[in-house]
Amino acid sequence: MTPEAAYDAIHDRLSRWPDVETHDLVAADQSDRLILAEAGEIPGEVAIVGDRYGALALSILTAAPETRIRMHQDPITGERALANNAAELGIDLAGVTWHGLDASLAGGAGLVIGQLPRGLGALDEIAGVVADHADPAVRMVFGGRVKHMTPSMNDVLRVHFGDVRASRGVGKSRALHAASPVRGAGDPWPRRADHDGLALVAHGAAFAGTDLDVGTRFLLTFLDRIPSVAAAIDLGCGTGAISASYALANPEARVIATDRSAAAAASAEKTMAANGVEARVSVVRDDGLGSQPDGSADLVLLNPPFHSGNAVTDEIAPRLFADAARVLRPGGELWVVWNSHLRYRPQLERLVGETRQIGRNATFTVTASQRG
């Protein structure tokens, strides 16, 4: 059985759980099958980047169970979904190891496959790691849905590889091939920028990069009104702008900054160090607040995402509101900045408690909800 045939046999049984699941969000699509087809013969060891819920790895293991696979999945929910899907399918993961986006992932690799990331920064960092550490004869095969691809992706790959080409389109999907790596090309990651006394450090896949996104910027205009507490949490911390700002403004506070993204967590750690608050801010990679005990925080700060991968969804924020309600002590507060058209206030009232508006502009609303 080839990996493509294995994909055909298992794709209907793959789940996104514990990530958001709705009728229009899928665990696998034709781009996964195309990547496997374009990769050709799979060697005894392969590196995989961005396998969303395990479609690539589990297809390969179904076809060739002895294959050794080095994995990098940015969201922790992707790692857990792969493990859940493997258990459902009865696939042994003994030969699978998970790695950071570094030499341990790509070192000496002859084949690296994966899903194209959403951002060019993420692709640049991936391509740089592969080009710098993989075997000189490495083949890199990354694919995606055509609607999410741009010619700029080819340009990014050409910085790091001498040979770049695109496959023909199949099932509204396409693959990009890269070979002949150029070591040491491009600017190094992570990168840093300063914003009026706040330093932000970002890896390629971190939301907003080294920019201060507009929602966070609006929330921080109310920093002097946010309660000064002993134990605060920055939920979905991204590069750590909110947690670093809060820690700088509240020298007695201990802060937990948490995000499901490996790139975000690594970025936030470096942001804390760049601002001199690393001793008071603990960075955790987690699915929401899953590792935090009930009633353990006085304050939760949140700029919720509304994307799951490339899909726009309003299912993520309510989960985070409920998580915050569980973790807050009675009387503790959840401060949220949200796109006004999403009308989250009724959900905040229901899931957390009495909610008041702190501020509003043409795009965003900031609210504070008190745990009853």
N, C-alpha and C positions, 0 to 999 in steps of 0.2 A: 504493500500500500504506500502511495506517495503522500507527503504532507498535505497536498491539495485535496486528495481523496479523503484523507482523514478529517480535514476541515469540513468537507461536505457531510461527513458522518456525524460530527459532534456539534456543529454550530447552533443547531436549534435547541441544544441542551445547555448552552452557556448562559449564565446569569450575570448581571451587574452587581448583585448584592455583595457587600453592604452599601454600595453606591446607590444613588437614586434610580428607581425603576418605575417607568411609566410605559404606556403603550407605544410611545413614539421615540423611546430611547432604547437602543439595542446594544447587546454585548459584543456583537461581531457583525461585520459586513463584508462586501465583496472585495474591499481593499485588502483585508487580511488574506483572502485566498490568492489575490493577485501577487502580493508580496512573496508568498510561499512558492508560487509558480515561477516568478521571475528570479528567485534566489537559486533555482536549479538544484543540483545535488547538495544536500546538507552534510557537512563533515561531521566527524565524531564529537566536535565541540563547536559551539556557536554562541555568539553574544547577541542578545536581543534587547532593544531599547524601546520603551513606550508601548509595550504589549498591554493594551488597555485592561482586558479582563482575562487574559490567558489564551486567546484564540491561536496565537502563533506558537507559543511554547507547547500547548497541549496537543495541537495538531502534529507537531514534530514528534512529541513523545508517544502519541498514538501510533504513528508510523514506524518509529524507531526508539523503543523505550530506553535503550542504553545511551542515548545521546546525552552529553553533558552540556548544560545550558547556564550561561552567566547572564543574569537579568538585571536591568535597571528599569523600575517603574516609579515615576515621580510621585503619584498619589499612593498613600498607604492603603487606600480602599482598593486600588488595583492589585496590590500584593495579596490582600485578603480575599478578593474575588477569585484570583487565580487559584489560591489554595482551596477555597470552597468548591470551585468548579472541578478541580482535580479529585477532590473527595467524592463528589457526585458521580464522576466518570470512572472512578476506581483507578486513577493514574498515579503512579508512584513518583514523588518529587525528590527522591534521594539524590538525583543527579543535577538538581537545580540549586544554584546559589544566587543570592541577591547582593548587589554591589552599589556603591556610590558611582557617580559619573566621573570615573577616574581610571588610573592605570590598572587597578584590580579588575575592572570590567573589560577593558579592551586590550590589555597587554598580550601581545603575540597572536591576537585573533586573526583568523583567515577569512571569516565571514561575519559581518555584523548586519542584522536586519532589524526592521522596526517600523512603527507608524511615524509619519512625519508629525512633528509638534506643531502647535498653533502658531508660535512666534518665531521670527527669524533669529532672535537672540538665542533661543533654546536650540535651534538647529545649528547655529554657529558653534555653540559650546560642545554639542555632541560631535559635530564633524571634527572639531579641533582635538578632542580627546581620542577619537578613532585614528585620525591621521598621525598624531604624536606617539601613540602607544601600540597600535596594531601591527601585525606583520606587514612588511613592505608590499607584499602581494595581496593585501586585504581587498575584499569586495564588500562594498556597503550598498545595501538595497533597502530603500525606505519608500513607503507608499502611502497613499491617502485618497480621499475622495476629491475628484477634480475641482469641485466647487470651493474647496478649502486650500487649493494649491495656487501658487503664483510663480511667474518667471523669476522672481527675486530669490526663490529657493535654490534654483540652479546656480545663480550668481554666488550665493553663500557657499555652496558646495565647491565651486571653482576656486575659492580662496584656499581651500585645504586639499583639493584633489586635482590632479592634472587631467583626468578623464572623467567627464560627467555627461550622462545621456539620460533621456527619458524613454520609458516604454510606450507602446501604443496604449490607448485608452481601452479599458475593458470594464463593463458594468459600472460606468461613471467613475472609474477609479484609474489611477496611473501610478507607476513606480519610477523612482529616480535611482539610477545606478551611479556609483562613484568608485574610482580606482586610482592607482598611482598617487599615494598620499604625499603631501608636501609638509614635512615636519616643521613645527615652529612658526607656521603662518598665522596671520591674524592677531588681533589684540587679545591679551589674556583675560580670563574670567576668574573670579568675580570682578565687577567694576563698581566704582564709587562716585557719588555726587554729593555736594553739600547744599542744604536748603536752609538759609537763615539760621545757622547754628545747629542744624540737625543733619548728621551724616547718614546717608543711606547706601548700603552695599547690596549688590544684587547679582545672583547667578542668572544665566540666560532664560530659564523657564519661570522665574519669579514674576508674579503679576505686577505690571507697571514698571518693572525694571528699577532703575535708579531715579525715576520720576516720583514725585509725590502726587498720587492720583487725586482727582478733584473731590471725590467723596471724602477721603481721609482728610484732605486739606480743610474741607468745610467743618467736619467734626472737630478738628483741632482748633478752630476759632473759638470753641466753647471750652477749651482746656481749663480755663480758670474757674469754670462753673461745675466741672466734674468733681464729685466728692473725693476728698483725700482719705484713703482707707489703708488698712494694713495689708490686705490681700486682694489683689486685682488680677484679672485675666484678660488678655488680648486674644480673642477668639477669631481664628482665621487671620493670623497676624501678618501674612505676606512677608515683606522685607523687614517688618518690625517698626514701622514709623510710629504707630500709635503707642506701642508699649515703650519704646525708647523715649518718646515725648512725655508720656505719663511718668516714667521713672525719673526723668530729669526734673520735672515739676514737683515731684513728691519724693523727696530723698529718704523718707522713712518707709516707703511702700516696698513690698515684695511683689513681683509681677511674674505671672506665667504667660508666656507667648506661645500659642499653639497653632499649628497648621497641618493639614494632611499632606502637603507638598514637600518633598525632600529638598527641592530647590529653595522654597520659601524658608524652611527651617534652617538650612545652611546659610542663607542670606541673612536671616534675622540674627543668628549667632554672631555674624561678623558685624552687623549693624550695632548690636549691643556693645561689642568691643570697641568699635569706632567712636562711640559716644561715652565710653567709660562707665557704663552701667551693667556690665556683664555679671558683676557680683550679686546684683539684686534682681536680675531678670533671668529666669530659667526658660529655655526654649525646648519645646516638646513637639515631636511629630506624632500626630494623633488623628483619629477620626472624630471630629468634633471635640467633645470633652470626655470621651470615653474613659480615659484613665484618671479623671478627677473625681474625688469622692463627693457625695451629696453634702450640701450645706457647707462647703469649704471656702467660699469666696464672698467678699463684701461687694464686689463690683465686677461686671463683665462689660468689656468694650468690644463693639462689633461693627465691621463694615462688611456685610454679607455678600458672598458671590452670587451671581445669577447665571453662571455657566457651569455645566458639567462636561468637560472636554470642549468640543465644538458646539454643543447643544445649549440653547438658552432654555432655562427652566426656572419656575418659581417654587420648586419643591425643596430647594436646599435651605432657604432661610428659616421656614417653620421648624425644621429639624434642629437648627442651631438655637432658635428661641427656646425650644423645649429643653434642650441641653442646658442652656444658661439658667432656666428656671430651676432645674434639678440641683445645680451646683451652687446657686445663690443661697445665702443664709436669709431667714426672714428679715425683711427690711432692706436687704441688699438691692442693688439697682443694675439693670441692663441698659446701657446707653448704645443706641444704634443710629447709624446714618444709612438712609435708604433712598432709592429713587422714588420720588413722590408718586409717580403714576402707579407704583406697585401696591399702594394702599395697605401697608402692613399693620396699621394701628389696631384694627379689630383682632388680628391674630395675636399681637402683642398683649392686648387686654386679656384675651382668653387663655393664652399659654403662660404668661408671666404674672401680670397683675395690672393695677392701675397705671395708666400711661399718660404722660403729659408731653406736649410738644415743646422742645427747647428752642428750635429755630427752623426756618424754612427759606429756601431761595427758589430760583426758577426751576431748579432740577432736583434738589435734595431736601429731605426732611431729617431732622435730628430729634429723636425722642428718648425719654428716660422712663423705664418701666420698673415699678417697685414690686418686689416679691412679697406677697402677703404672708 
